[in-house]
Every structure is written in C-alpha cells, then in structure tokens.
Amino acid sequence: MLASSALVLLMTPGLALFYGGMVRSKSVLNMMMMSISALGLVGVLWVLYGYSVAFGNDVGGGLLGNPGEFAGLEGLFGGTYLATDGGPPVDIPLVGTIPATVFAAFQAMFAIITVALISGAVADRMRFGPWLLFAGLWATVVYFPVAHWVFSFDGVTAETGGWIANQLKAIDFAGGTAVHINAGAAALALALVLGKRRGWPREPMRPHNLTLVMLGAGLLWFGWFGFNAGSAVASNGVAGITFVNTLVATSAGMLAWLLVERVRDGKPTSLGAASGVVAGLVAITPACSAVSPLGAIAVGAIAGVLCALAVGLKFRFGYDDSLDVVGVHLVGGLVGTLLIGFFATSSAPAAVDGLLYGGGFDQLWRQAVGAGAVLLFSFVVSLVLAFIVKAVVGVRVTDEQEATGIDEVEHAESGYDFSSLRGGGGLGTSSPRPPAARVEQQVPATAGKES
C-alpha cells in the first residue's frame, strides 16, 4: 500500500507533463505549477481536516464525516508500531488490515490529483493566486464531502459511511464519480466563469511539445496501477483482477481513439494515442472490480470512441475547455460509471450482474443516480465558488498579459531559454526565426485541434 500510494503520487507530476506539453510554450510553467501546487495545498488541508471530513464517522445522513474526529490525523497514530514477537503490530489503529496512517496517505493522493485535473480547463488565462484559492475552497466543500459519499464504507473506514457507497450501493471502485466526474464538472463550471482564451477558437492553439505529452501519458498509466489495484487495500485477488482490467481497458481505449482519428481525420496522431490512454484509464477506474477482462476491453473501447467524439463538443457549445478535461474526464467518468450497469458480472469481485448478464436495470439506475448526483453537486457548487473568487480577487490575466504569456506575467520565468539562439552571430549569419513559433508550426494537427 505504501508503494501504491507512491505510484498515485507520481500521477500528479505525470499530469503536469501531460498538461504542460499540450499548452503553448509561453504557458508551460504555469500549467505545470497548477498541478504541482496541488501537492502542497491539498496535502496540508488533507491532514488538517480533509481526511476527517472524508472518512470520519458520518454526521449528516451520509453526506459528511465528522470534521474534528481525525483533525491533524489525531487518533490515527500511537500504540505499538513495531512487533516484538515477529508478528504484525496489533494495537495501532487499522483500516481493514493496514495501518490507518497508510490508508490516509493513500487517499491523500486521490485528493491531490483530483484538484490538479481541473486546471487543464483553464490553461493560458487563470491567475495563479486565484487558482490556489479556488482549489483550496473546492477541495474543502466539494471533494472531501464527495469522497465521504463514495469511499467511506460502514465498518471499514468508519462506523457509519457515505450515502452513495452504503445506502445507494452504486459501485465506484477507485473514483469514476469522486475523482473524474467531480473534477470534470468543476472544470466546466470554472471554464464558463473564466471565459474563452484570447483568440479562441479562431486561432490555432496547438500543443507545443508532444514529447512531454507522451511521457506524461506513460507516467499516468504507470501510476494508475497504484490508483486502481491499490484501491483493493491489500495484495490479493481483487488487486490482481483490477490490475489486469486496468491494462486491457487502457489498451482498448488507445486503439479506439486512434481508429476514430484514422476514419475521421485520415491520420492517427500521438496526441490521440495519449488521449486514448487517459480515456481508457478514466473509464475503467470505477468499473475495474465489477467487470471481466473482456468487459474491461469493451468499457475501454467505448470510452475511447465516445471521448474522441466528445472533445469536439466545446466548439459546438462555445465553452473553452482548454485541454479537454470535460471531454475526457467528465465524459469518460460517466461512461465508465454507467457501463457498470451493463457489463458488471457476478464472477468479478463486486459480485453484481449488470443488464447484459441478467441483472436487469437494478444496478444501472443506481449508477445513474450516483453519477448524476456528483455531477450536479460539483457543477453547482463549483460555479458558486468560481463566481465568489472572481468577485473577491478576480480570476484571469488581462488580454495584454495573456498575449505576453502567463509564465512571464505570473511567475517571471520562461520554460525555455532561447537567448543563445537569439544572440548575434559572426559574419555571414542571419537571425533565426523565433524558436517558439517554429515549434508550434511543426506540430501536426491533433484530435483536439482548435480548427
């Protein structure tokens, strides 16, 4: 579980690379800072009160854990840490069979990356200070309570738990609702309040470094095995099947996205491969304990197709979701959560049959209610929080600052040093074209192209 926790932590730097490569060169540092800053901000909030709100004993009809019960992680440590007879320590606080501190660390990584996911929707234009303010507020009033709804089980993490897990009995093994639908709905709300990027959608705003995108996607896939298999909270058969399902669903998602590109655009792209990987990962996250490996392939393939088509919705409806958080995470999370109602099989660890396995509509309606509740709650509260932050401190840079580049304006830094290329040469030399422009012109059209 410590190794799984570290794997999930690695996903946030992986996301920073994935997002950083997708923006223009003048925005790469700000984009990466938004992801990395979530490590610091949410990590502290989680220890102060976040874990207690998410996994404390319920105080509101399945809506909220007791904020003071484990404040500062009080009550999760103490006792005998080391065994004296060669066996496991027996008097430290446990969650299931692992130390409560290990479980708290594992779940902290979920909170961190969920906040970081939102930032992709507001690339190029949101000021860093207001982002931190919004992120802290959102984690407090949206993520921590929703994590209680979804992840807090009676008798496992608390004596009384959340309503989606315990009363509704919707299945979300590793966070399709709490992480991806939650972050995707918040991303949509924040993008609507923030407004469009300068020049969007008339001007092409292509990824400046697809190498970073591919590296980031690989690290996300690597870390996601800790995300999903680690959610078994043990090294057992549940971890084994979720690991295999994570592998094959992601593979199918990538292939399906590339097929859509080949049919629609004539060329499969590296950005499409990376995006398909993430779409498959997102969709299998809630379903990995409920479906067979063949069902996982179906879930990943369907998500790859639907997410590839969904990224174009922003042009139809006119909202500027810069890096397709809505098209991949919100849509992918909905697809994976709802498909449990079709592909779940009682031979999988969740032991539930979906519609295609003779279970009728019983599980499907539960999945729909759980997904819809998280989507609606996150969108409405995120919209309110975004308007409050906008009214109090403002949220975006000016048009002139955006044109200059948010890296220089917000951080007084540049992701790339071109001074040696701009410097004067000897006789017979000519001044080169600006490298940033040359890089952007050489990037091929992609599945998420702004055209």
DAJORA-V996652 format. One record per helix or strand. SS is the DSSP state (H for helix, E for strand). FROM is the first residue (numbers start at 0). LEN is the number of residues. If there is no record, write none. Layout:
BEGIN
ss=SS from=FROM len=LEN
ss=SS from=FROM len=LEN
END
This chain:
BEGIN
ss=H from=1 len=21
ss=H from=24 len=31
ss=E from=57 len=1
ss=E from=64 len=1
ss=H from=70 len=3
ss=E from=93 len=2
ss=E from=97 len=2
ss=H from=99 len=23
ss=E from=125 len=1
ss=H from=127 len=24
ss=E from=153 len=1
ss=E from=157 len=1
ss=H from=162 len=6
ss=H from=175 len=19
ss=H from=209 len=23
ss=H from=236 len=29
ss=H from=269 len=18
ss=H from=292 len=18
ss=H from=312 len=5
ss=H from=324 len=19
ss=H from=354 len=3
ss=H from=361 len=32
ss=E from=395 len=1
ss=H from=398 len=6
ss=H from=405 len=6
ss=H from=418 len=4
ss=H from=434 len=8
END
